[in-house]
């Protein structure tokens, strides 16, 4: 599923993990959300990334986080 939304190419953005078909690093999405920006702010600033793809990437990150979280 990740290959559907993400790509990594040493010739594009120095090999940073990017949204497929763009030069937008995935890290930018997390930086926006970590700061005071919203998902809407990110999408407005990076129109080459669709809402559906951004949400799918966040869902994959969430699944991985919870998959490795210890049980309480």
DRENTORKOL-3810 file (N, C-alpha, C; in nm, 4 decimals):
REM DRENTORKOL-3810
@n.u->0.0821; n.v->-0.1192; n.w->0.0000; ca.u->0.0000; ca.v->0.0000; ca.w->0.0000; c.u->0.0868; c.v->0.1259; c.w->0.0000
@n.u->0.1968; n.v->0.1219; n.w->0.0715; ca.u->0.2799; ca.v->0.2404; ca.w->0.0799; c.u->0.3375; c.v->0.2793; c.w->-0.0554
@n.u->0.3726; n.v->0.1802; n.w->-0.1388; ca.u->0.4272; ca.v->0.2110; ca.w->-0.2704; c.u->0.3259; c.v->0.2839; c.w->-0.3571
@n.u->0.2005; n.v->0.2683; n.w->-0.3267; ca.u->0.0941; ca.v->0.3350; ca.w->-0.4000; c.u->0.0982; c.v->0.4861; c.w->-0.3756
@n.u->0.1418; n.v->0.5284; n.w->-0.2584; ca.u->0.1380; ca.v->0.6690; ca.w->-0.2187; c.u->0.2747; c.v->0.7347; c.w->-0.2033
@n.u->0.3787; n.v->0.6545; n.w->-0.1873; ca.u->0.5103; ca.v->0.7073; ca.w->-0.1529; c.u->0.6156; c.v->0.6625; c.w->-0.2529
@n.u->0.7206; n.v->0.7405; n.w->-0.2644; ca.u->0.8342; ca.v->0.7006; ca.w->-0.3469; c.u->0.9623; c.v->0.7575; c.w->-0.2868
@n.u->1.0713; n.v->0.6927; n.w->-0.3220; ca.u->1.2035; ca.v->0.7386; ca.w->-0.2777; c.u->1.2982; c.v->0.7186; c.w->-0.3956
@n.u->1.3601; n.v->0.8267; n.w->-0.4367; ca.u->1.4506; ca.v->0.8236; ca.w->-0.5512; c.u->1.5703; c.v->0.9111; c.w->-0.5156
@n.u->1.6916; n.v->0.8562; n.w->-0.5248; ca.u->1.8096; ca.v->0.9353; ca.w->-0.4877; c.u->1.8257; c.v->1.0626; c.w->-0.5717
@n.u->1.7632; n.v->1.0664; n.w->-0.6895; ca.u->1.7732; ca.v->1.1838; ca.w->-0.7764; c.u->1.6642; c.v->1.2874; c.w->-0.7495
@n.u->1.5700; n.v->1.2556; n.w->-0.6617; ca.u->1.4614; ca.v->1.3489; ca.w->-0.6285; c.u->1.4684; c.v->1.3816; c.w->-0.4801
@n.u->1.4844; n.v->1.5086; n.w->-0.4502; ca.u->1.4907; ca.v->1.5565; ca.w->-0.3115; c.u->1.5926; c.v->1.4785; c.w->-0.2285
@n.u->1.7057; n.v->1.4480; n.w->-0.2901; ca.u->1.8175; ca.v->1.3768; ca.w->-0.2236; c.u->1.7745; c.v->1.2443; c.w->-0.1616
@n.u->1.6750; n.v->1.1798; n.w->-0.2200; ca.u->1.6317; ca.v->1.0498; ca.w->-0.1715; c.u->1.5338; c.v->1.0537; c.w->-0.0562
@n.u->1.4820; n.v->1.1722; n.w->-0.0236; ca.u->1.3829; ca.v->1.1819; ca.w->0.0846; c.u->1.2562; c.v->1.1082; c.w->0.0426
@n.u->1.1867; n.v->1.0513; n.w->0.1379; ca.u->1.0595; ca.v->0.9855; ca.w->0.1126; c.u->0.9587; c.v->1.0922; c.w->0.0721
@n.u->0.9019; n.v->1.0788; n.w->-0.0476; ca.u->0.8106; ca.v->1.1794; ca.w->-0.1018; c.u->0.6755; c.v->1.1179; c.w->-0.1358
@n.u->0.5779; n.v->1.2039; n.w->-0.1483; ca.u->0.4494; ca.v->1.1606; ca.w->-0.2005; c.u->0.4708; c.v->1.1258; c.w->-0.3476
@n.u->0.4227; n.v->1.0086; n.w->-0.3896; ca.u->0.4440; ca.v->0.9603; ca.w->-0.5263; c.u->0.3978; c.v->1.0644; c.w->-0.6280
@n.u->0.4830; n.v->1.0851; n.w->-0.7300; ca.u->0.4513; ca.v->1.1774; ca.w->-0.8374; c.u->0.4728; c.v->1.3237; c.w->-0.8037
@n.u->0.5327; n.v->1.3510; n.w->-0.6867; ca.u->0.5588; ca.v->1.4884; ca.w->-0.6449; c.u->0.7032; c.v->1.5004; c.w->-0.5972
@n.u->0.7399; n.v->1.6206; n.w->-0.5637; ca.u->0.8685; ca.v->1.6457; ca.w->-0.4992; c.u->0.8441; c.v->1.6906; c.w->-0.3549
@n.u->0.7316; n.v->1.6523; n.w->-0.3002; ca.u->0.6924; ca.v->1.6933; ca.w->-0.1650; c.u->0.7338; c.v->1.5839; c.w->-0.0667
@n.u->0.8287; n.v->1.6128; n.w->0.0216; ca.u->0.8684; ca.v->1.5137; ca.w->0.1217; c.u->0.7541; c.v->1.4862; c.w->0.2210
@n.u->0.7391; n.v->1.3617; n.w->0.2564; ca.u->0.6382; ca.v->1.3231; ca.w->0.3553; c.u->0.6667; c.v->1.3935; c.w->0.4877
@n.u->0.7927; n.v->1.4162; n.w->0.5172; ca.u->0.8306; ca.v->1.4851; ca.w->0.6407; c.u->0.7630; c.v->1.6212; c.w->0.6504
@n.u->0.7387; n.v->1.6856; n.w->0.5380; ca.u->0.6722; ca.v->1.8166; ca.w->0.5385; c.u->0.5330; c.v->1.8085; c.w->0.6000
@n.u->0.4610; n.v->1.7011; n.w->0.5700; ca.u->0.3279; ca.v->1.6833; ca.w->0.6286; c.u->0.3376; c.v->1.6761; c.w->0.7804
@n.u->0.4294; n.v->1.5962; n.w->0.8305; ca.u->0.4438; ca.v->1.5820; ca.w->0.9754; c.u->0.4951; c.v->1.7109; c.w->1.0396
@n.u->0.5823; n.v->1.7823; n.w->0.9697; ca.u->0.6299; ca.v->1.9107; ca.w->1.0210; c.u->0.5153; c.v->2.0102; c.w->1.0337
@n.u->0.4286; n.v->2.0150; n.w->0.9345; ca.u->0.3128; ca.v->2.1045; ca.w->0.9408; c.u->0.2252; c.v->2.0704; c.w->1.0613
@n.u->0.1952; n.v->1.9429; n.w->1.0751; ca.u->0.1055; ca.v->1.9013; ca.w->1.1826; c.u->0.1695; c.v->1.9169; c.w->1.3200
@n.u->0.2985; n.v->1.8998; n.w->1.3272; ca.u->0.3704; ca.v->1.9164; ca.w->1.4538; c.u->0.3705; c.v->2.0633; c.w->1.4963
@n.u->0.3759; n.v->2.1506; n.w->1.3990; ca.u->0.3714; ca.v->2.2940; ca.w->1.4267; c.u->0.2270; c.v->2.3375; c.w->1.4480
@n.u->0.2003; n.v->2.4583; n.w->1.4146; ca.u->0.0652; ca.v->2.5117; ca.w->1.4381; c.u->-0.0219; c.v->2.5062; c.w->1.3131
@n.u->0.0231; n.v->2.4358; n.w->1.2102; ca.u->-0.0514; ca.v->2.4292; ca.w->1.0846; c.u->-0.1476; c.v->2.3108; c.w->1.0838
@n.u->-0.2509; n.v->2.3238; n.w->1.0039; ca.u->-0.3511; ca.v->2.2178; ca.w->0.9905; c.u->-0.3272; c.v->2.1382; c.w->0.8621
@n.u->-0.4001; n.v->2.0301; n.w->0.8481; ca.u->-0.3947; ca.v->1.9528; ca.w->0.7251; c.u->-0.4368; c.v->2.0413; c.w->0.6079
@n.u->-0.5359; n.v->2.1253; n.w->0.6289; ca.u->-0.5813; ca.v->2.2157; ca.w->0.5229; c.u->-0.4700; c.v->2.3113; c.w->0.4806
@n.u->-0.3923; n.v->2.3607; n.w->0.5771; ca.u->-0.2790; ca.v->2.4476; ca.w->0.5452; c.u->-0.1785; c.v->2.3737; c.w->0.4568
@n.u->-0.1480; n.v->2.2508; n.w->0.4941; ca.u->-0.0540; ca.v->2.1692; ca.w->0.4170; c.u->-0.1057; c.v->2.1496; c.w->0.2746
@n.u->-0.2319; n.v->2.1105; n.w->0.2618; ca.u->-0.2891; ca.v->2.0846; ca.w->0.1297; c.u->-0.2936; c.v->2.2107; c.w->0.0444
@n.u->-0.3159; n.v->2.3235; n.w->0.1062; ca.u->-0.3169; ca.v->2.4502; ca.w->0.0332; c.u->-0.1772; c.v->2.4847; c.w->-0.0171
@n.u->-0.0764; n.v->2.4595; n.w->0.0649; ca.u->0.0609; ca.v->2.4915; ca.w->0.0281; c.u->0.1233; c.v->2.3894; c.w->-0.0672
@n.u->0.0695; n.v->2.2677; n.w->-0.0686; ca.u->0.1209; ca.v->2.1606; ca.w->-0.1544; c.u->0.0056; c.v->2.0995; c.w->-0.2339
@n.u->-0.0463; n.v->2.1723; n.w->-0.3320; ca.u->-0.1644; ca.v->2.1257; ca.w->-0.4057; c.u->-0.1418; c.v->1.9983; c.w->-0.4873
@n.u->-0.0177; n.v->1.9572; n.w->-0.5055; ca.u->0.0079; ca.v->1.8334; ca.w->-0.5785; c.u->-0.0213; c.v->1.7095; c.w->-0.4935
@n.u->-0.0444; n.v->1.7291; n.w->-0.3649; ca.u->-0.0794; ca.v->1.6181; ca.w->-0.2744; c.u->-0.2302; c.v->1.6256; c.w->-0.2490
@n.u->-0.3003; n.v->1.5176; n.w->-0.2772; ca.u->-0.4454; ca.v->1.5163; ca.w->-0.2547; c.u->-0.4763; c.v->1.4869; c.w->-0.1078
@n.u->-0.5929; n.v->1.5297; n.w->-0.0663; ca.u->-0.6387; ca.v->1.5023; ca.w->0.0701; c.u->-0.6401; c.v->1.3515; c.w->0.0958
@n.u->-0.6898; n.v->1.2754; n.w->-0.0002; ca.u->-0.7001; ca.v->1.1298; ca.w->0.0165; c.u->-0.5637; c.v->1.0662; c.w->0.0398
@n.u->-0.4635; n.v->1.1109; n.w->-0.0341; ca.u->-0.3291; ca.v->1.0549; ca.w->-0.0193; c.u->-0.2684; c.v->1.0966; c.w->0.1146
@n.u->-0.2841; n.v->1.2223; n.w->0.1520; ca.u->-0.2301; ca.v->1.2680; ca.w->0.2807; c.u->-0.2922; c.v->1.1895; c.w->0.3958
@n.u->-0.4224; n.v->1.1697; n.w->0.3920; ca.u->-0.4902; ca.v->1.0949; ca.w->0.4982; c.u->-0.4463; c.v->0.9489; c.w->0.4970
@n.u->-0.4293; n.v->0.8905; n.w->0.3790; ca.u->-0.3840; ca.v->0.7512; ca.w->0.3707; c.u->-0.2457; c.v->0.7360; c.w->0.4335
@n.u->-0.1569; n.v->0.8309; n.w->0.4105; ca.u->-0.0223; ca.v->0.8254; ca.w->0.4687; c.u->-0.0306; c.v->0.8386; c.w->0.6206
@n.u->-0.1154; n.v->0.9269; n.w->0.6697; ca.u->-0.1338; ca.v->0.9403; ca.w->0.8148; c.u->-0.1899; c.v->0.8113; c.w->0.8745
@n.u->-0.2819; n.v->0.7471; n.w->0.8040; ca.u->-0.3389; ca.v->0.6208; ca.w->0.8521; c.u->-0.2325; c.v->0.5113; c.w->0.8604
@n.u->-0.1456; n.v->0.5032; n.w->0.7606; ca.u->-0.0380; ca.v->0.4039; ca.w->0.7627; c.u->0.0542; c.v->0.4299; c.w->0.8822
@n.u->0.0876; n.v->0.5561; n.w->0.9053; ca.u->0.1734; ca.v->0.5913; ca.w->1.0192; c.u->0.1058; c.v->0.5534; c.w->1.1503
@n.u->-0.0232; n.v->0.5801; n.w->1.1612; ca.u->-0.0977; ca.v->0.5462; ca.w->1.2827; c.u->-0.1001; c.v->0.3956; c.w->1.3047
@n.u->-0.1267; n.v->0.3199; n.w->1.1989; ca.u->-0.1297; ca.v->0.1738; ca.w->1.2108; c.u->0.0042; c.v->0.1197; c.w->1.2588
@n.u->0.1119; n.v->0.1724; n.w->1.2040; ca.u->0.2452; ca.v->0.1260; ca.w->1.2450; c.u->0.2756; c.v->0.1627; c.w->1.3892
@n.u->0.2349; n.v->0.2806; n.w->1.4297; ca.u->0.2568; ca.v->0.3237; ca.w->1.5674; c.u->0.1856; c.v->0.2303; c.w->1.6640
@n.u->0.0591; n.v->0.2039; n.w->1.6385; ca.u->-0.0186; ca.v->0.1197; ca.w->1.7294; c.u->0.0206; c.v->-0.0265; c.w->1.7211
@n.u->0.0709; n.v->-0.0713; n.w->1.6072; ca.u->0.1128; ca.v->-0.2096; ca.w->1.5920; c.u->0.2329; c.v->-0.2415; c.w->1.6805
@n.u->0.3139; n.v->-0.1387; n.w->1.7089; ca.u->0.4363; ca.v->-0.1601; ca.w->1.7873; c.u->0.4269; c.v->-0.1047; c.w->1.9290
@n.u->0.3095; n.v->-0.0549; n.w->1.9651; ca.u->0.2925; ca.v->-0.0006; ca.w->2.1002; c.u->0.2705; c.v->-0.1149; c.w->2.1988
@n.u->0.3376; n.v->-0.1096; n.w->2.3128; ca.u->0.3168; ca.v->-0.2150; ca.w->2.4133; c.u->0.1770; c.v->-0.2064; c.w->2.4720
@n.u->0.1233; n.v->-0.3199; n.w->2.5071; ca.u->-0.0083; ca.v->-0.3247; ca.w->2.5713; c.u->0.0009; c.v->-0.2672; c.w->2.7120
@n.u->-0.1019; n.v->-0.1983; n.w->2.7520; ca.u->-0.1023; ca.v->-0.1364; ca.w->2.8855; c.u->-0.1337; c.v->-0.2377; c.w->2.9931
END
